[in-house]
Amino acid sequence: MKHWIIAACCVLGLAGCASDYIIATNDGQMLDSRDKPRLDENTGLLEYQDEEGRTKQIPQSDVRQIIER
């Protein structure tokens, strides 16, 4: 029984760590991204999904660094 409780806690703990990347902007913001941000070549915008699953875009020139967790 204890093993099931420990396993359930581990699974729930890992589910909370969904953000894989952090986007650092020139103005000091830290944006969480679920997956690796990708550049839209047509618009020059960096596209990413926030922690709630919404697709967002930010100008590539506003991005200072992309950090993988």
N, C-alpha and C positions, 0 to 999 in steps of 0.2 A: 504494500500500500504506500509506503514512504517513497518508493522509487517512482511511482506514478505522480505523486505530488511534486517531487523534485523535477521530473521531466516536464510537467505542465508549467512550472515556474520558469524553466529555461526557455521553453517555446514562447511563452508570453513576453519574457524579457527580450528575446531576439526580435519579436514583432515590433517592439517600440523603436528599434534602430533601423528604420526604413530609409532614411536619407543617406545616400552614398557619396554625394559631392556637396561642397560648399563653394559658392561663388562669392568672392570678395570684390566689392566694387570700389571705384576710385574715391567715393564719398564716405567710405567706412562701413557700408552695409554688409551683412553676412547673410546670403540667401541660401536656403537649403534646397537641394535638388534630389529627387528620387533616383534618377539615373543620370548618365553622362550627358551634359548639355551638348547640343549640336548646333552648328552654325548654318543658318539659312543663307545660302550663297546669293539668292535673288535680292534679299532685303538687307543683308549685313547684320541681322539680329541673331543673338544667341537665344535658342529656344530650350526651355527646360520645364519639368513638372515640379510644382511645389509639393510640400508635404501632404497637402489635401488632394493631390492628383490633378490640379488645374494646370493647364498649359500656359506658360508665361513667356514673354520675350523681353530682352534687354539689349540695347545697342552694344556691340562688341567693344566699341571704344570706351564704354563705361566700366568694363571688366578689368580689374587689376590682376586677379589670379583665380584659378580654379583648383580646389584642393580635394583630393580623394580621401575619404575617411577610411 
